[in-house]
């Protein structure tokens, strides 16, 4: 009888959401571990990873950028296997789609931003994470943390059309971030376990033989974020904490901007004047002047800022505060900060 009771407890523990009395729909305006942001038609869209599994799966929130009000919420993902990771914007035939990688669910999800509904969800390799969208070919390039590869998906026909294995060290590479050049010819890929940035020929689905070396006199490991402005690439590195400034034409290092601890997200305003970098462990948004490499602002955000974006009009910078279940909005120029939902 004793062993039967123990086995029953084990079964209940592993049976998913059914054992969790808190498993429910989010309350109006509630955020849960926000981890990705995009802007579409003047609205901010937020993916809520919900690693606590409180709601069984992740969900999408729509926010008014002016007022900070949550104007819509929709559940998305695979039940009992949530943890949505990163997001990309795909525009096709006048419709906007929010593409989301779901790590534990091993899937790519498409959310129709005009109809406000999940259009489709397809399987990927193990642990999909970073995403970049090639609108010119209707492709999504997704980093696969476990298989050290880039999976290429045909978004129109909803299928994988290629998988490129990355050069790795003895410890692996674990590709985290990926960005695409403005001419849609080259993708740049960073990793947690390699002191280099891999370059990929998108048209031929091949890896260039030469990578961009971040080591030099520094280790350059654990590159969590990439941002690209014309021919200048910015890499947020954790070891040592810094932003590497790279000339993509030559592959040479232009500058290293020292930070404090664990930079995460990185973004550039439309004018190319400012680089914005979140520092997850210090609840900080750094504002770096691109022309000089000087840190001109050190702004306190909500708890655990990860991803960061700049609105298309350049007015606001938003950070997704993973630990704080909130969004911080910084007004460019005045540098005033507001946190939503209001604390």
Buried (B, 14 or more C-beta within 10 A) or exposed (E): EEEEEEEEEEEEEEEBBEEBEEBEEBEEBBBBBBBBBBBBEEBBBBBBBBBEBBBBBBBBBBBEBEEBEBEEBEBBBBBBBBBBBBBBBBEEEEEBBBBBBBBBBBBBBBBBBEEEEBEEBBEBBEBBBBBBBBBEBBBBBBBBBBBBBBBBBBBEEEEBEBBBEBEBEEEBBBBBBBBBBEEBBBBBBBBBBBBBBBBBEBEEBEBEEEBBBBEEEBEBBBBBBBBBBEEBBBBBBBBBBBBBBBEBEEBEBEBBBEBEEBBBBBBBBEEEBBBBBBBBBBBBBBBBBBEEBEBEBEBEBBBBBBBBBBBEEBBBBBBBBBBBBBBBBBEBEEEEBBBBBEE
